[in-house]
Amino acid sequence: DQQVKQNSPSLSVQEGRISILNCDYTNSMFDYFLWYKKYPAEGPTFLISISSIKDKNEDGRFTVFLNKSAKHLSLHIVPSQPGDSAVYFCAASTNTGNQFYFGTGTSLTVIP
Amino acid sequence: GAVVSQHPSRVICKSGTSVKIECRSLDFQATTMFWYRQFPKQSLMLMATSNEGSKATYEQGVEKDKFLINHASLTLSTLTVTSAHPEDSSFYICSASTGSPYSEQYFGPGTRLTVT
C-alpha cells in the first residue's frame, strides 16, 4: 500500500513561472517530510524538508507547504529554471524510526 | 553536505555470475544504510535496511539469499547480487544515515547493473 502518493507523474512549466508539485500521504503518524530531486542516472539529492510543527518552510526559490488536516504537502519552485527539470520525490517519516516512505515521483520539465 | 559513494557506477555481467556493489559514507558514520532499486519511470523501491553489525532487514518480496547485504563497518555496506539474471538489470541506489531521529538520508549516485 502506497502511503505517500504523487498523483501527477509529470508536469511542464514555462521558464520563469511557478512549478507546484503535490504530494499526499495516508499515515497520520508521519511528522517529517522531505523533497528530493533526481536527475537521470543519479541518486536523489535532498532538496528541502519540513516538520509537522510548521506549515511552511522556505529556502531560496523552493518553498514547501504542509497541510496536516488534508495530509497534503506541496513544493513550490519560483521562478522555475530549465535546470530544475528533474524527477522530484516526496518522502515522509514517523518519529519511531529513520526510514522514509517515498512517493512515486513527478517528472518536472521546465521549458525555456 | 554528507557524501556517499557507490562503486562501481556501471557494471555489465553475464547471467549466472555474482556482482558486488559497494556503498561508502565518506565523511560520516552511517549506522544505518538502505538499499533501493529503481525501475524505469517508477519510484525508488526499498529493498532492505541494514544496521552496522547486524543482519539486514529485507522488505517483503525481496529475496535475501539473492541480494546479500553486509554492513560490516560504519562506513561501508555491500550488496551482492548472486546468480544474476537479466531481470535483475536495474539501477541500484544506496543511502546512509546517522541513525538519529529525523536524520536525513544521503543518497549515493547509484549503480547501473546490466545482466546479459
Interface residues (C-beta under 8 A of the other chain):
Chain A: P9 Y32 L34 Y36 A41 E42 G43 P44 T45 F46 S49 S51 F89 S93 N95 N98 Q99 F100 F102 G103 T104 G105
Chain B: G1 V4 Q6 T32 F34 K41 Q42 S43 L44 L46 T49 F91 I93 S95 S97 G99 S100 P101 Y102 S103 E104 Q105 Y106 F107 G108 P109 G110 R112
